């Protein structure tokens, strides 16, 4: 096919959606590896796979997400240059910087780096799914697998065979050099999200048009998740958040604004110091595999009764809820949940004015069994 870009002024809503998705990529990956990550979108294109592979300048790790519900059978593709994929995998595993540098130079993602990149993919698509569900109807996405493409070569066929809507970006991970990448879906899916066909410019216009960057992606900033639409309640206390999942943190920000809590986020590797949270609320996000957080809760409650602890349990089971009760949590909530449920749990632990008052712990109601 002739290489074409979208006509000026075409698909503004689709471009806005993909800018939000790129913003989610920067925030999600940055929170995981504890490094600033900027993602700057460039003009989108429509290309067939063969044409797309001609513009892949360097080997890229491709995290493939499986779309679901109304778009079952379709894929969402995220391409990240291998050196950056290796760097983020190493940062996630707290690999020494000199070792990360050596692995970046090799230009191959394998072994523990490949395994860690899969973990990045899981959380990445959790964040992307949050954006898609907020903006579109009858849709979901989950991480499926990953592969590697090289200039002109897709050995495993991970890009599929459909014509693609490609939204390129420039990425900078911490102090590493800026790289390129892209997100892509098949053209039919993009047109469904656009609620209309994509109007394409001519090949000549595409060749002559200067490459234009859209500036930093800011989709995950406060205004974009509706934060400013929530009236800010008077501050009544402080909440220390030990949260791993970006979608849980976004919901927590909204709840804190609604009930009047100053939110202080702690890093991925931090362990709560009970003495540092006297008279505060502490929220512990408990995804699968993070059972040590029940012990954190128990230690806080044993040493500082004035600290209220909320456990946000992902995919709750009878065993995990029992663990939460034994850890003496003041409130327990299953996740995913509605924002108002979380707001009510937090608000119930606050007095009418001021910080949480010392009181005997009152465990929350266990969430319903997961369906």
Phi, psi and omega in degrees: 000155173291136179289124183224152171252171177287147176298145177305136179083358181275141170058048180299319181292323178295318178296320179297317178300314183288330174296322176295320178296320178293323176299320178297322178300312181298314182291316183296308182292323178298319180291330180287317186262359177059041175224147175293131178233121177253141179230115183249115182288151171237175187301137179283161178220166169244124183219150167279166188298318180300316178294319181299319182293339178287341180255002172284109189279331184220162177303136182233138168280132182247111174271116183259128175253142178265118174287155186222182181059241184292348182238028180304139180092349178264162182237151171243124187250135175235118181254128179228131180305141186306316180302321178287323176299318178295318180297313181293323176298317179295319178297321178299322181271004182058040175290140178305146184302322182293326177290318177302317180300318179296318181290325176299319182295325180296327178072025180231136176251118186205172175058227183293332176295318179297319179296317179293326178296326175298320177295319175301318180299319179303311182286325177304312183284340171295316177293317179296321178298323179299317178295313183298317181294328179287329188259338185231162178259151172056055182211150170204167179209147176218152178296134181252301181192183175218157177214187180230133172245150178236164179310116178080000188226126170233078189303321184267359179066029185290339179280350181078199183232358183281156170297138189247142164268117188244125175247104181283162176208163170248134186238141174230120180257111180054233181263005179288157180300150179294144180230181178243160177196189181196155165242151185206147169225164178295154186299320181298320177295316179300319180291327175295318178292329179281346184058038178169161182293153177275123178270125186254147176278175180283159177299321181295317180295322180295321182290326184272341183288134178291146176295129185236125178269144182270004181085176183300138175287131185232026186297331185266011178288165186306315185297330187282341176260020175080014184299317184290344178281350181265122177302132182280117178286153176303141181294126182240359181171184181238139176242123175266118187255121173250081190243133180262325188266126182301322181292327176292321181293321179298318178295322181295321178301316181294318181295319180296320178295322184291322186260351177092050177240133172282123187263128177234112183270138177253154185291164184303321185269000184283144175248133183300135172262108185308322183292337184275354186239026179301131179065020177248171165264143174236127176249125178249117174282128185236080174289166174304139180089359180246041183297340177301340181290336171296322177293322176302314180300313181301317181294319178299313184292328179290327186262333184219091180297336182285347178271125177267135183240130176249131176253125178254100190264119178282135179050063186296142173233168179302319181296316183289324177294321176299317177301320180296318178295318180294335178279359175069032177298145179281332178210143182230133180218135175280150179230136009292150178212172176279147180303322182294329176298314179295318179300317180295319178299314181292315181299325181293339180269358181254138172287179182298329179209139176094188183284165179304131181277144176301133181199160176295140183295139177238100183303144179285169177287130181296146180291159178296153180300141181295137180282000000 
